[in-house]
Structure formats: C-alpha cells, structure tokens
Amino acid sequence: MRNRNASRLRVIVHPSSFILLAATLLVAACGFQLRGTATLPFDSIYVQAAPASQLATQLRQAVLAGSSTRIAERPEEAVVILQILSELQEKQILSLTGGGRVSEFQLRLRVAFRLTDSKNRAAIPGSGNRRRRACRYRAMLPRAPRPEDGWRCRKRREDAVSQLVRRLQAAKIKS
C-alpha cells in the first residue's frame, strides 16, 4: 500500500521567483544583448606607448579578451599601429569649505592617441579622450593615503580604454 502523502507532491513557489521570471522576460523582449566581443576592422594591432603605461596594458588586455584581433610584438607585424602620444592625470580643486579646506575636487585623465595603417596613413588622426570625475573630499584622514583615489584612477582608465576600443571599432582602414 502506498503512502497517501507521497502521492500528493506539493510544489512551493516563492513569490520572488515570479519577479525574477518577469524581469527576465522583459529584458529578453526588449532586445537586450550583452556586448560580447568587439569586432575590430583589422586583424592585428601594435600598441606603441611608454613602457610603464598602465592604459596601454589595460588596452592590450581588453583587445585580447574582447576581440579576435591579435596584438603584434613589432610594428612591422601589425596591420595598424596605435600610438598613445600622451597620458596625463590631473587633480583640480572645485570647491573649498568656509575654513579654506578642500571640499570637492575633480580627477581628470587625458589621453592623446593616433591610429595609422602599415603605410603610415592616418585611420584616426591625432585625437583625444578625456575622462572626468568629480569627488567629495573626506576630511577624516587629511594626510593618509586614500585607497579610493587609486580605485578612481583605475575606473577612469577602464572608462578610457572602453571608449578607445569603441573608437577603434569605428576606424576606417584604407586598403
């Protein structure tokens, strides 16, 4: 004889699963897609920058991870050459408190670059990329190093790399 309770299987559905299902259906219905890989209009790129350029390092990693484009070791091996002409980080005071202390400041990252083909023709002539971020100053530890400043610098660099990759995607390479 079978157990009566075993024949009545109850499925308990949590109310939050309906919300998750509805959100999934809405995102799928609107045509949202993850970015996926970047389609760059060239097979290989050489990145010419200062040896200690963190932006160039992050750019190489982004190209390798997000596209099928190869990073060339020498300019002769590449279809295009990306020259990072300058990379400048600045900090500007935006406002002061009544006591004359810094209340708000702006962090800037300016990058100048140019993209040329193997025949030194400009695909993207001398161009710039500027990232800004306004920040409130925390007066709790005025002389101590702030770990969030390093995080903000990395975040601005990541934003600049993303924008640079988008510019590379739009580049017109002459045959």
Backbone as CSV, one residue per row, in Angstrom:
resi,resn,N_x,N_y,N_z,CA_x,CA_y,CA_z,C_x,C_y,C_z
1,MET,0.833,-1.177,0.000,0.000,0.000,0.000,0.884,1.249,0.000
2,ARG,0.502,2.196,-0.848,1.310,3.411,-0.965,0.945,4.398,0.127
3,ASN,1.902,5.202,0.408,1.694,6.249,1.399,0.852,7.356,0.774
4,ARG,-0.186,7.772,1.439,-1.092,8.797,0.911,-0.391,10.146,0.709
5,ASN,0.532,10.493,1.579,1.230,11.782,1.484,2.198,11.816,0.304
6,ALA,2.701,10.660,-0.081,3.652,10.608,-1.184,2.978,10.903,-2.516
7,SER,1.723,10.597,-2.651,1.025,10.830,-3.917,0.661,12.302,-4.105
8,ARG,0.637,13.051,-3.067,0.334,14.486,-3.162,1.613,15.305,-3.030
9,LEU,2.263,15.493,-4.129,3.503,16.271,-4.142,3.146,17.746,-4.277
10,ARG,3.624,18.531,-3.359,3.325,19.964,-3.387,4.574,20.724,-3.793
11,VAL,4.397,21.594,-4.727,5.490,22.456,-5.153,5.230,23.829,-4.567
12,ILE,6.196,24.315,-3.830,6.062,25.634,-3.223,6.896,26.604,-4.042
13,VAL,6.236,27.602,-4.586,6.906,28.597,-5.406,7.012,29.884,-4.605
14,HIS,8.232,30.354,-4.481,8.468,31.592,-3.735,8.014,32.782,-4.581
15,PRO,7.387,33.791,-3.995,6.905,34.941,-4.775,8.007,35.689,-5.526
16,SER,9.216,35.675,-5.006,10.297,36.397,-5.692,10.668,35.738,-7.018
17,SER,10.361,34.450,-7.176,10.669,33.795,-8.445,9.801,34.355,-9.570
18,PHE,8.594,34.808,-9.255,7.754,35.454,-10.265,8.367,36.774,-10.719
19,ILE,8.919,37.515,-9.791,9.569,38.787,-10.128,10.780,38.527,-11.016
20,LEU,11.576,37.520,-10.680,12.743,37.163,-11.471,12.331,36.721,-12.879
21,LEU,11.291,35.929,-12.972,10.803,35.480,-14.272,10.301,36.662,-15.105
22,ALA,9.559,37.574,-14.479,9.043,38.749,-15.190,10.185,39.631,-15.683
23,ALA,11.192,39.848,-14.842,12.342,40.674,-15.249,13.091,40.028,-16.410
24,THR,13.267,38.721,-16.366,13.944,38.004,-17.449,13.176,38.140,-18.753
25,LEU,11.869,37.989,-18.684,11.049,38.118,-19.898,11.077,39.536,-20.452
26,LEU,11.068,40.544,-19.581,11.128,41.928,-20.050,12.459,42.237,-20.744
27,VAL,13.549,41.771,-20.157,14.865,42.023,-20.751,14.979,41.304,-22.090
28,ALA,14.482,40.080,-22.169,14.534,39.330,-23.427,13.643,39.974,-24.491
29,ALA,12.517,40.517,-24.079,11.571,41.113,-25.029,12.074,42.437,-25.598
30,CYS,12.886,43.165,-24.863,13.329,44.473,-25.341,14.528,44.373,-26.282
31,GLY,15.092,43.179,-26.463,16.206,43.012,-27.387,17.562,43.216,-26.751
32,PHE,17.638,43.255,-25.456,18.913,43.460,-24.763,19.855,42.301,-25.050
33,GLN,21.118,42.624,-25.343,22.148,41.616,-25.502,23.416,42.102,-24.815
34,LEU,24.171,41.170,-24.271,25.462,41.538,-23.706,26.379,41.962,-24.841
35,ARG,27.342,42.807,-24.539,28.211,43.340,-25.575,28.985,42.268,-26.313
36,GLY,29.485,41.287,-25.601,30.237,40.224,-26.259,31.580,40.721,-26.767
37,THR,32.028,40.172,-27.872,33.335,40.541,-28.393,33.242,41.792,-29.258
38,ALA,34.315,42.534,-29.258,34.399,43.740,-30.093,34.870,43.316,-31.477
39,THR,34.195,43.786,-32.495,34.601,43.482,-33.855,35.459,44.629,-34.356
40,LEU,36.759,44.440,-34.332,37.678,45.465,-34.797,37.927,45.254,-36.287
41,PRO,38.037,46.322,-37.067,38.157,46.199,-38.522,39.568,45.866,-39.021
42,PHE,40.379,45.233,-38.192,41.731,44.841,-38.579,42.111,43.579,-37.833
43,ASP,43.059,42.833,-38.390,43.453,41.542,-37.821,44.490,41.656,-36.713
44,SER,45.354,42.680,-36.799,46.412,42.813,-35.799,46.672,44.295,-35.521
45,ILE,47.146,44.544,-34.299,47.425,45.917,-33.870,48.715,45.919,-33.052
46,TYR,49.488,46.976,-33.231,50.672,47.203,-32.409,50.382,48.437,-31.563
47,VAL,50.548,48.336,-30.251,50.294,49.459,-29.350,51.636,50.051,-28.950
48,GLN,51.856,51.298,-29.380,53.105,51.999,-29.073,52.825,53.004,-27.972
49,ALA,53.469,52.803,-26.818,53.247,53.687,-25.667,54.488,53.654,-24.785
50,ALA,54.477,54.504,-23.778,55.562,54.496,-22.797,55.592,53.122,-22.116
51,PRO,56.779,52.625,-21.761,56.884,51.280,-21.175,56.027,51.080,-19.916
52,ALA,55.856,52.111,-19.111,55.117,51.970,-17.860,53.645,52.383,-17.986
53,SER,53.149,52.482,-19.202,51.771,52.939,-19.403,50.762,51.869,-18.975
54,GLN,50.046,52.167,-17.917,49.011,51.243,-17.446,47.823,51.223,-18.404
55,LEU,47.572,52.341,-19.049,46.486,52.414,-20.019,46.766,51.468,-21.189
56,ALA,47.998,51.465,-21.688,48.363,50.576,-22.798,48.227,49.115,-22.385
57,THR,48.621,48.796,-21.165,48.491,47.424,-20.662,47.033,47.007,-20.609
58,GLN,46.180,47.877,-20.059,44.751,47.559,-19.989,44.134,47.470,-21.376
59,LEU,44.589,48.306,-22.309,44.076,48.267,-23.670,44.444,46.947,-24.346
60,ARG,45.687,46.517,-24.183,46.101,45.230,-24.761,45.247,44.094,-24.204
61,GLN,45.013,44.110,-22.900,44.193,43.070,-22.280,42.759,43.109,-22.806
62,ALA,42.207,44.313,-22.981,40.839,44.442,-23.488,40.726,43.932,-24.910
63,VAL,41.716,44.221,-25.738,41.690,43.758,-27.134,41.817,42.237,-27.180
64,LEU,42.723,41.680,-26.384,42.891,40.226,-26.372,41.657,39.508,-25.842
65,ALA,41.065,40.051,-24.784,39.917,39.392,-24.162,38.621,39.604,-24.931
66,GLY,38.477,40.734,-25.597,37.182,41.062,-26.176,37.101,41.057,-27.681
67,SER,38.141,40.576,-28.376,38.080,40.568,-29.837,38.964,39.456,-30.379
68,SER,38.901,39.257,-31.671,39.758,38.253,-32.311,41.036,38.890,-32.860
69,THR,41.218,40.176,-32.619,42.409,40.891,-33.090,43.632,40.473,-32.283
70,ARG,44.736,40.298,-32.969,45.991,39.873,-32.354,46.837,41.098,-32.023
71,ILE,47.568,41.048,-30.915,48.498,42.112,-30.523,49.869,41.753,-31.093
72,ALA,50.392,42.605,-31.964,51.690,42.358,-32.593,52.813,42.794,-31.657
73,GLU,53.937,42.086,-31.752,55.109,42.406,-30.940,55.935,43.534,-31.553
74,ARG,55.879,43.669,-32.876,56.633,44.704,-33.584,55.697,45.419,-34.553
75,PRO,55.968,46.686,-34.857,55.086,47.444,-35.755,54.996,46.842,-37.158
76,GLU,56.058,46.197,-37.619,56.056,45.618,-38.971,55.067,44.466,-39.100
77,GLU,54.734,43.819,-37.984,53.844,42.657,-37.992,52.374,43.050,-37.941
78,ALA,52.069,44.327,-37.731,50.696,44.757,-37.486,50.067,45.406,-38.709
79,VAL,48.768,45.287,-38.803,48.010,45.965,-39.845,47.883,47.449,-39.494
80,VAL,47.664,47.747,-38.205,47.569,49.136,-37.738,48.471,49.340,-36.530
81,ILE,48.848,50.602,-36.321,49.686,50.980,-35.177,48.936,52.039,-34.387
82,LEU,48.693,51.738,-33.115,48.062,52.703,-32.215,49.167,53.364,-31.407
83,GLN,49.314,54.666,-31.577,50.324,55.416,-30.834,49.614,56.174,-29.716
84,ILE,49.959,55.867,-28.488,49.446,56.638,-27.355,50.456,57.747,-27.138
85,LEU,50.087,58.944,-27.570,51.004,60.083,-27.573,51.228,60.650,-26.180
86,SER,50.164,60.721,-25.389,50.315,61.210,-24.013,49.191,60.670,-23.151
87,GLU,49.505,60.588,-21.877,48.560,60.112,-20.869,48.794,60.982,-19.633
88,LEU,47.862,61.863,-19.349,48.062,62.847,-18.294,46.950,62.744,-17.254
89,GLN,47.342,62.583,-15.989,46.377,62.560,-14.889,46.489,63.869,-14.126
90,GLU,45.338,64.476,-13.840,45.310,65.761,-13.137,44.299,65.711,-12.007
91,LYS,44.525,66.562,-11.030,43.591,66.717,-9.915,43.369,68.210,-9.734
92,GLN,42.112,68.647,-9.827,41.795,70.070,-9.731,40.797,70.288,-8.593
93,ILE,41.039,71.312,-7.792,40.133,71.671,-6.704,38.922,72.379,-7.290
94,LEU,37.725,71.902,-6.914,36.488,72.516,-7.402,35.872,73.468,-6.385
95,SER,35.926,73.103,-5.087,35.324,73.978,-4.079,36.041,73.818,-2.739
96,LEU,35.917,74.868,-1.923,36.532,74.895,-0.596,35.451,75.089,0.450
97,THR,35.732,74.640,1.671,34.813,74.883,2.782,35.014,76.309,3.275
98,GLY,34.191,76.723,4.222,34.332,78.059,4.800,35.666,78.243,5.484
99,GLY,36.268,77.150,5.982,37.562,77.216,6.654,38.742,77.137,5.701
100,GLY,38.470,77.094,4.419,39.543,77.069,3.434,40.073,75.680,3.101
101,ARG,39.371,74.634,3.559,39.793,73.271,3.233,39.105,72.796,1.954
102,VAL,39.740,71.843,1.297,39.181,71.299,0.058,37.897,70.547,0.377
103,SER,36.837,70.878,-0.338,35.557,70.214,-0.154,35.263,69.253,-1.307
104,GLU,35.630,69.661,-2.500,35.345,68.854,-3.680,36.473,69.050,-4.698
105,PHE,36.818,67.977,-5.393,37.859,68.077,-6.406,37.452,67.257,-7.620
106,GLN,38.167,67.460,-8.703,37.884,66.742,-9.936,39.147,66.013,-10.378
107,LEU,38.995,64.722,-10.685,40.089,63.925,-11.212,39.914,63.849,-12.722
108,ARG,40.992,64.057,-13.457,40.933,64.023,-14.920,41.977,63.067,-15.457
109,LEU,41.629,62.441,-16.553,42.573,61.628,-17.302,42.455,62.063,-18.750
110,ARG,43.545,62.539,-19.308,43.576,62.959,-20.713,44.510,62.030,-21.465
111,VAL,43.997,61.490,-22.553,44.784,60.585,-23.382,44.765,61.116,-24.806
112,ALA,45.938,61.268,-25.392,46.052,61.657,-26.805,46.599,60.445,-27.560
113,PHE,45.983,60.130,-28.695,46.393,58.962,-29.454,46.182,59.192,-30.938
114,ARG,46.748,58.280,-31.718,46.538,58.309,-33.159,46.685,56.881,-33.677
115,LEU,45.901,56.552,-34.690,45.921,55.227,-35.283,46.338,55.358,-36.742
116,THR,47.374,54.630,-37.125,47.846,54.658,-38.510,47.878,53.237,-39.062
117,ASP,47.802,53.133,-40.391,47.928,51.818,-41.014,49.406,51.514,-41.258
118,SER,49.688,50.403,-41.888,51.083,49.986,-42.090,51.848,50.930,-43.018
119,LYS,51.143,51.725,-43.823,51.782,52.695,-44.722,51.822,54.093,-44.109
120,ASN,51.577,54.177,-42.805,51.613,55.425,-42.035,50.524,56.421,-42.450
121,ARG,49.415,55.920,-42.993,48.267,56.773,-43.296,47.360,56.789,-42.074
122,ALA,46.869,57.951,-41.725,46.065,58.093,-40.506,44.671,57.505,-40.687
123,ALA,44.342,56.509,-39.866,42.985,55.964,-39.813,42.168,56.774,-38.806
124,ILE,42.791,57.121,-37.700,42.241,58.072,-36.729,43.360,59.080,-36.508
125,PRO,43.246,60.287,-37.083,44.320,61.268,-36.889,44.417,61.665,-35.420
126,GLY,45.465,62.390,-35.066,45.663,62.815,-33.686,44.358,63.151,-33.010
127,SER,44.018,62.403,-31.987,42.719,62.515,-31.341,42.905,62.443,-29.840
128,GLY,41.876,62.796,-29.118,41.972,62.792,-27.663,40.797,62.105,-27.012
129,ASN,40.993,61.783,-25.771,39.981,61.143,-24.952,40.124,61.760,-23.570
130,ARG,39.048,62.287,-23.044,39.107,62.956,-21.744,38.073,62.343,-20.822
131,ARG,38.492,61.904,-19.645,37.587,61.339,-18.648,37.665,62.222,-17.414
132,ARG,36.509,62.600,-16.869,36.462,63.446,-15.664,35.573,62.795,-14.628
133,ARG,35.895,63.055,-13.369,35.061,62.561,-12.290,35.184,63.517,-11.105
134,ALA,34.050,64.056,-10.674,34.043,64.945,-9.506,33.905,64.092,-8.249
135,CYS,34.639,64.459,-7.199,34.655,63.676,-5.965,34.581,64.605,-4.758
136,ARG,33.931,64.141,-3.727,33.915,64.869,-2.457,35.160,64.488,-1.674
137,TYR,35.714,65.451,-0.979,36.923,65.237,-0.188,36.511,64.814,1.215
138,ARG,37.124,63.768,1.712,36.833,63.308,3.076,37.912,63.835,3.997
139,ALA,37.520,64.641,4.938,38.485,65.304,5.818,38.837,64.473,7.040
140,MET,38.347,63.234,7.148,38.625,62.421,8.334,40.128,62.167,8.489
141,LEU,40.776,61.773,7.406,42.204,61.479,7.438,42.905,62.333,6.388
142,PRO,43.143,63.601,6.696,43.632,64.504,5.661,44.995,64.146,5.081
143,ARG,45.878,63.499,5.844,47.210,63.224,5.326,47.409,61.759,4.943
144,ALA,46.458,60.921,5.244,46.603,59.494,4.959,46.337,59.209,3.488
145,PRO,47.015,58.214,2.915,46.730,57.845,1.530,45.312,57.291,1.422
146,ARG,44.649,57.608,0.362,43.269,57.198,0.191,43.184,56.069,-0.839
147,PRO,42.756,54.882,-0.416,42.657,53.781,-1.367,41.627,54.047,-2.463
148,GLU,40.615,54.868,-2.155,39.592,55.146,-3.172,40.156,55.994,-4.309
149,ASP,41.235,56.774,-4.067,41.852,57.537,-5.153,42.440,56.589,-6.195
150,GLY,43.096,55.519,-5.751,43.625,54.513,-6.676,42.503,53.834,-7.438
151,TRP,41.406,53.538,-6.743,40.247,52.925,-7.392,39.661,53.859,-8.441
152,ARG,39.578,55.139,-8.108,39.033,56.111,-9.069,39.920,56.225,-10.299
153,CYS,41.245,56.193,-10.095,42.168,56.241,-11.234,41.987,55.024,-12.124
154,ARG,41.877,53.836,-11.530,41.663,52.621,-12.317,40.345,52.686,-13.072
155,LYS,39.306,53.195,-12.405,37.989,53.285,-13.034,38.022,54.240,-14.225
156,ARG,38.688,55.373,-14.087,38.809,56.321,-15.205,39.589,55.696,-16.352
157,ARG,40.652,54.949,-16.017,41.429,54.279,-17.055,40.584,53.228,-17.777
158,GLU,39.778,52.461,-17.020,38.892,51.463,-17.639,37.885,52.146,-18.568
159,ASP,37.335,53.279,-18.131,36.404,54.036,-18.979,37.098,54.510,-20.251
160,ALA,38.326,55.005,-20.110,39.084,55.492,-21.269,39.387,54.346,-22.228
161,VAL,39.742,53.168,-21.699,40.025,52.007,-22.546,38.764,51.588,-23.296
162,SER,37.620,51.554,-22.611,36.355,51.186,-23.267,36.029,52.150,-24.394
163,GLN,36.204,53.432,-24.134,35.920,54.424,-25.164,36.906,54.300,-26.326
164,LEU,38.159,54.016,-26.026,39.173,53.855,-27.063,38.872,52.631,-27.937
165,VAL,38.439,51.535,-27.328,38.073,50.340,-28.098,36.890,50.652,-29.015
166,ARG,35.921,51.409,-28.526,34.788,51.804,-29.383,35.261,52.666,-30.552
167,ARG,36.217,53.555,-30.305,36.777,54.374,-31.394,37.507,53.499,-32.407
168,LEU,38.221,52.476,-31.915,38.922,51.559,-32.816,37.925,50.771,-33.670
169,GLN,36.787,50.408,-33.090,35.757,49.696,-33.846,35.243,50.533,-35.009
170,ALA,35.191,51.834,-34.841,34.651,52.729,-35.871,35.708,53.189,-36.864
171,ALA,36.946,52.778,-36.690,38.036,53.238,-37.569,37.837,52.718,-38.988
172,LYS,38.154,53.555,-39.946,38.093,53.194,-41.367,39.518,52.937,-41.845
173,ILE,39.810,51.696,-42.149,41.144,51.313,-42.608,41.147,51.290,-44.133
174,LYS,42.070,52.035,-44.730,42.180,52.085,-46.199,42.967,50.880,-46.694
175,SER,42.527,50.292,-47.791,43.210,49.119,-48.340,44.360,49.531,-49.243
